[in-house]
Amino acid sequence: MQLKYLSGLACGGVLLFSSLAATAETPPPKKMRPDPDKIVQQMCGYLKSFERFSFRAEVTDDQVYTAGKKLQYTFDIETFVQRPDKLRVNARGDLLDKQFFFDGKTLALYDAKRKVYATVAVPGDIESALEHADQKLGFRVALGDFTSPQLCKHLARGQTHSLYVGASTVRGVPTNHLAFDRQDIQLQLWVASGAQPFPVKLLINQKNLNGSPQWTAYISDLNGKPKFAPETFIFSPPADARLIKFAPLRLKTPAQAAAQPDKTGEKP
């Protein structure tokens, strides 16, 4: 048996309450709009300023099954970061119950549903671990880019257009609503306004895929001064868990590559 994060990282009826057709408000003239790229840079700098931090996220994930029909599944994420070389992500929901560990020397992935785990030596920092998982093992960690000091670089990759949509309130938090286009996806980002520009919501629309499935994360409980127990980033397999190997990385066809969103939105 082989293990990798299933892209299961890696959805629906609409109820209208008004008989009037709603139209999107026209954005203000360009010269009056804030620069969306500058807002993202401020967000990146804010997250990068933390030596350690944690956050939670509630994710909804569209799965297309027949003739463009979609089912929406949900899962919750807990993320713990200690720079430069420690990361833990717990993901649990409708289709998965998995944990990702990196302690600066070893990367471990545990599937609680199947009672199996795999480990591999990956010395280095968080960025190195995420890159190894992506390029060598073929899986991406949900919202992993938000833990990376290279966050702005990842968000800007392949960008063809950016837009400041306007001010918005997400679950009671005043935000700046931004939109970015790439060839394969459209990414929308809601960043808290004010002195603490943390990400509040992320939406990825896989516009080139059948049914245009969306992946949405609501981010909350950002803690810039958490106290981590020594064992937080160390994986200790349960007595009933079985050690297996990571599945060998297979070369993807262009269609398969297009079907996998950028790892900002990938889930474990």
Secondary structure as GFF3:
##gff-version 3
##sequence-region A 1 268
A	DSSP	beta_strand	2	3	.	.	.	ID=ss1
A	DSSP	three_ten_helix	30	32	.	.	.	ID=ss2
A	DSSP	alpha_helix	36	48	.	.	.	ID=ss3
A	DSSP	beta_strand	52	64	.	.	.	ID=ss4
A	DSSP	beta_strand	70	82	.	.	.	ID=ss5
A	DSSP	beta_strand	86	93	.	.	.	ID=ss6
A	DSSP	beta_strand	97	102	.	.	.	ID=ss7
A	DSSP	beta_strand	106	111	.	.	.	ID=ss8
A	DSSP	beta_strand	116	121	.	.	.	ID=ss9
A	DSSP	alpha_helix	126	132	.	.	.	ID=ss10
A	DSSP	pi_helix	133	137	.	.	.	ID=ss11
A	DSSP	three_ten_helix	144	147	.	.	.	ID=ss12
A	DSSP	alpha_helix	151	156	.	.	.	ID=ss13
A	DSSP	beta_strand	161	170	.	.	.	ID=ss14
A	DSSP	beta_strand	173	181	.	.	.	ID=ss15
A	DSSP	beta_strand	186	192	.	.	.	ID=ss16
A	DSSP	beta_strand	199	205	.	.	.	ID=ss17
A	DSSP	beta_strand	214	223	.	.	.	ID=ss18
A	DSSP	beta_strand	242	243	.	.	.	ID=ss19
A	DSSP	beta_strand	245	246	.	.	.	ID=ss20
A	DSSP	alpha_helix	254	259	.	.	.	ID=ss21
###
